[in-house]
Amino acid sequence: MEHSKQTQYSSNEKKDTGDGGSVLNGHFDGMVKRPAGGTVRASAPQPLGAECGSHRSAASVMESWREERTRSVEDNEMSLPSLAAAYTTILRGLGEDPQRQGLLKTPWRAATAMQFFTKGYQEKIIDVLNDAIFDEDHDEMVIVKDIDMFSMCEHHLVPIFGRVHIGYLPNKRVLGLSKLARIVEIYSRRLQVQERLTKQIAVAITEALQPTGVGVVIEATHMCMVMRGVQKMNSKTVTSTMLGVFREDPKTRDEFLTLIRS
């Protein structure tokens, strides 16, 4: 399977700029252009010349993932009435009677469910990983595969579900295995497109561990293709993100892809 192409950014690009600056995981994704193709982390030495003074420090790029959270539990409580009211409006717009017995509590149930489906907005990676990164002299590939994933298509607000396979090559540090699944949960429980979700997971692991390389593959079914539109019941979408040696070394990439299918 051909691995996905990585968008390249120079490390002086910032959020909300007019010159094409980009953000990933709620922050700058920390990739810089590589002279001979491919990408490297912003912390690697680069011959940037006079432009270096305008670049964010590697430390700030690598630490930025710690700061992300866009919704709190208090926000949920405050927004629940307005969400429920919006669902009442939707029911009326569909020609239903929100006052009939079967629908009396539906707006509140739907609002609460939608907050759960998108609970990743109120979680921070640092809260999950802070006590689960360990110094370990292990330099062989670590893989956790077949991680169940549920998300919501941001275009139609219908489910995406499937499996995530994650592999990384440690660089003197390892992550508690269950935390890889927690990273998947944080980013999948949001309004998503699969391509972005795949890269967000890979970048989060890279920023947290600074491993030699990371590979992420997602296989998913999109209900917007099953229940509506082309209505293809058996279609699956496969996306991948390869960083570091997983991108640069075909043998490492092939080993990962072979192992997740074994």
C-alpha positions as CSV (number, residue, x, y, z in Angstrom):
1,M,0.0,0.0,0.0
2,E,1.4,3.4,-1.0
3,H,2.0,5.6,2.0
4,S,0.3,8.9,2.2
5,K,2.0,12.1,1.2
6,Q,2.9,14.6,3.9
7,T,2.2,18.3,3.5
8,Q,5.4,20.3,4.1
9,Y,5.5,23.4,6.1
10,S,8.3,25.8,7.0
11,S,8.5,26.3,10.8
12,N,7.9,30.1,10.6
13,E,4.3,29.5,9.4
14,K,1.8,30.3,12.1
15,K,-1.9,29.9,12.7
16,D,-4.3,32.3,11.0
17,T,-1.6,33.9,8.8
18,G,-2.3,34.9,5.2
19,D,0.7,33.2,3.8
20,G,-0.5,29.6,4.0
21,G,0.5,28.9,7.6
22,S,-1.0,25.6,8.9
23,V,-2.2,24.1,12.1
24,L,-2.5,20.5,13.2
25,N,-3.8,19.0,16.4
26,G,-4.9,22.5,17.2
27,H,-1.3,23.8,16.7
28,F,1.6,24.0,14.3
29,D,2.5,20.6,13.0
30,G,6.3,21.2,13.3
31,M,7.4,19.9,9.8
32,V,10.0,21.6,7.6
33,K,11.0,21.1,4.0
34,R,13.7,18.7,3.2
35,P,16.0,19.5,0.3
36,A,15.8,16.0,-1.3
37,G,12.1,15.3,-0.6
38,G,10.3,13.9,2.4
39,T,10.0,15.7,5.7
40,V,11.9,16.0,9.0
41,R,11.0,17.3,12.4
42,A,11.5,21.0,13.0
43,S,14.0,20.1,15.8
44,A,16.5,18.7,13.3
45,P,19.3,21.0,12.2
46,Q,18.5,22.7,8.9
47,P,20.5,25.2,6.8
48,L,17.9,27.9,7.0
49,G,20.4,30.8,7.0
50,A,19.0,34.3,7.8
51,E,15.4,32.9,8.2
52,C,16.3,31.2,11.5
53,G,15.6,34.3,13.5
54,S,11.9,34.3,12.6
55,H,11.3,30.6,13.4
56,R,9.6,29.3,16.5
57,S,12.0,27.4,18.7
58,A,12.0,23.6,18.4
59,A,11.1,23.4,22.1
60,S,8.0,25.5,21.7
61,V,6.8,23.4,18.7
62,M,7.4,20.2,20.6
63,E,5.6,21.4,23.7
64,S,2.6,23.0,22.1
65,W,0.6,19.8,22.1
66,R,0.4,20.1,25.9
67,E,-1.8,23.2,25.7
68,E,-4.8,22.0,23.7
69,R,-8.3,22.0,25.0
70,T,-11.2,23.8,23.4
71,R,-14.2,22.8,25.6
72,S,-14.6,22.1,29.2
73,V,-17.1,20.2,31.3
74,E,-18.6,23.5,32.4
75,D,-19.0,24.4,28.7
76,N,-21.1,21.2,28.3
77,E,-23.4,22.2,31.1
78,M,-23.9,25.7,29.8
79,S,-24.4,24.7,26.2
80,L,-26.8,21.7,26.8
81,P,-30.0,23.8,26.8
82,S,-29.2,25.5,23.5
83,L,-28.1,22.2,21.9
84,A,-31.4,20.6,23.0
85,A,-33.3,23.6,21.6
86,A,-31.5,23.2,18.3
87,Y,-32.5,19.5,18.1
88,T,-36.1,20.5,18.8
89,T,-35.9,22.9,15.8
90,I,-34.5,20.1,13.7
91,L,-37.4,17.7,14.7
92,R,-39.9,20.4,13.7
93,G,-38.0,21.0,10.4
94,L,-38.3,17.3,9.6
95,G,-42.1,17.5,10.0
96,E,-42.2,15.8,13.4
97,D,-44.0,16.8,16.6
98,P,-41.4,17.3,19.4
99,Q,-44.3,17.1,21.9
100,R,-45.4,13.5,21.1
101,Q,-44.5,11.0,23.7
102,G,-41.6,9.2,21.9
103,L,-39.8,12.5,21.2
104,L,-40.4,14.4,24.5
105,K,-36.9,13.8,25.8
106,T,-35.2,13.2,22.4
107,P,-33.7,16.7,22.1
108,W,-31.9,16.4,25.5
109,R,-30.8,12.8,24.8
110,A,-29.5,13.8,21.3
111,A,-27.7,16.8,22.8
112,T,-26.0,14.8,25.5
113,A,-25.1,12.1,23.0
114,M,-23.5,14.7,20.6
115,Q,-21.4,16.0,23.5
116,F,-20.2,12.5,24.2
117,F,-19.5,11.9,20.5
118,T,-17.3,15.0,20.5
119,K,-15.8,14.7,24.0
120,G,-12.3,14.8,22.5
121,Y,-12.6,18.6,22.4
122,Q,-12.5,18.7,26.2
123,E,-9.5,16.4,26.7
124,K,-5.8,17.1,26.5
125,I,-3.0,14.8,25.4
126,I,-0.8,15.9,28.3
127,D,-3.5,14.7,30.8
128,V,-3.3,11.2,29.2
129,L,0.5,10.9,28.7
130,N,2.0,12.8,31.6
131,D,2.8,9.8,33.8
132,A,3.1,7.2,31.0
133,I,6.3,8.1,29.2
134,F,9.1,5.9,30.3
135,D,12.9,5.9,29.7
136,E,13.7,2.5,28.1
137,D,16.6,1.3,26.0
138,H,14.4,-0.4,23.4
139,D,15.0,0.3,19.7
140,E,12.8,-2.2,18.0
141,M,9.4,-1.5,16.5
142,V,6.4,-1.2,18.9
143,I,3.0,-1.9,17.3
144,V,-0.6,-1.7,18.6
145,K,-3.1,-2.7,16.0
146,D,-6.8,-3.1,15.6
147,I,-7.7,-0.2,17.9
148,D,-11.5,0.4,17.6
149,M,-12.3,3.9,16.5
150,F,-15.5,5.9,16.4
151,S,-15.7,9.4,15.0
152,M,-18.1,11.8,13.3
153,C,-17.9,13.0,9.7
154,E,-17.6,16.8,9.9
155,H,-19.4,17.2,6.5
156,H,-22.6,15.2,7.3
157,L,-22.5,14.6,11.1
158,V,-22.9,10.9,10.7
159,P,-20.6,8.2,12.1
160,I,-17.2,7.0,10.9
161,F,-16.0,3.7,12.5
162,G,-13.1,1.4,11.9
163,R,-9.7,0.3,13.2
164,V,-6.4,2.1,13.8
165,H,-3.0,0.6,13.6
166,I,-0.1,2.4,15.2
167,G,3.6,1.6,15.1
168,Y,6.7,3.6,16.3
169,L,10.4,3.1,16.6
170,P,11.5,4.2,20.1
171,N,14.3,6.6,20.7
172,K,15.2,5.8,24.3
173,R,11.6,6.4,25.4
174,V,8.4,4.3,25.3
175,L,4.7,5.0,25.9
176,G,2.3,3.0,28.0
177,L,0.5,0.8,25.4
178,S,-3.0,1.8,26.4
179,K,-2.1,5.4,25.9
180,L,-1.9,4.9,22.2
181,A,-5.5,3.9,22.3
182,R,-6.3,7.0,24.4
183,I,-4.7,9.2,21.8
184,V,-6.9,7.7,19.1
185,E,-9.9,8.3,21.4
186,I,-9.1,11.9,22.0
187,Y,-8.7,12.8,18.3
188,S,-11.4,10.5,16.9
189,R,-14.1,11.9,19.3
190,R,-14.3,15.1,17.3
191,L,-15.8,16.2,14.0
192,Q,-13.2,14.8,11.6
193,V,-12.1,13.8,8.2
194,Q,-10.1,10.6,8.2
195,E,-7.0,12.1,6.5
196,R,-6.6,14.7,9.2
197,L,-7.3,12.2,12.0
198,T,-4.6,9.9,10.7
199,K,-2.0,12.7,10.7
200,Q,-3.0,14.1,14.1
201,I,-2.5,10.8,15.8
202,A,1.0,10.4,14.2
203,V,2.1,13.9,15.0
204,A,0.9,13.7,18.6
205,I,3.0,10.6,19.2
206,T,6.0,12.2,17.4
207,E,5.8,15.3,19.5
208,A,5.3,13.4,22.8
209,L,8.0,10.8,22.3
210,Q,10.3,12.1,19.6
211,P,10.8,8.6,18.3
212,T,12.9,7.6,15.3
213,G,9.7,7.1,13.3
214,V,5.9,6.7,13.5
215,G,3.4,5.0,11.2
216,V,-0.4,5.2,11.5
217,V,-2.9,3.4,9.3
218,I,-6.7,3.8,9.6
219,E,-9.3,1.6,7.9
220,A,-12.8,3.0,8.3
221,T,-16.4,2.9,7.1
222,H,-18.1,6.2,6.5
223,M,-21.8,6.2,7.0
224,C,-22.1,9.2,4.7
225,M,-21.1,6.7,1.9
226,V,-23.3,3.9,3.2
227,M,-26.6,5.5,4.3
228,R,-26.7,8.3,1.7
229,G,-25.0,9.4,-1.5
230,V,-23.5,6.5,-3.4
231,Q,-24.8,4.0,-0.8
232,K,-21.9,1.5,-1.1
233,M,-22.3,-0.9,1.8
234,N,-18.9,-2.6,1.7
235,S,-16.7,0.4,0.9
236,K,-13.8,1.2,3.2
237,T,-11.4,4.1,3.3
238,V,-7.7,3.4,4.1
239,T,-5.4,6.3,5.0
240,S,-1.8,6.3,6.3
241,T,0.7,8.7,7.7
242,M,4.4,7.8,7.8
243,L,6.9,10.0,9.7
244,G,10.7,9.7,10.2
245,V,12.2,6.3,9.2
246,F,8.7,4.9,8.4
247,R,8.6,7.4,5.6
248,E,12.3,7.5,4.6
249,D,13.2,3.8,4.8
250,P,11.1,1.4,2.6
251,K,12.2,-1.6,4.6
252,T,10.9,-0.2,7.9
253,R,7.7,0.9,6.3
254,D,7.2,-2.5,4.7
255,E,7.9,-4.3,8.0
256,F,5.2,-2.2,9.7
257,L,2.6,-2.8,7.0
258,T,3.4,-6.5,7.0
259,L,3.0,-6.8,10.8
260,I,-0.3,-5.0,11.0
261,R,-1.7,-7.4,8.5
262,S,-0.3,-10.6,10.1
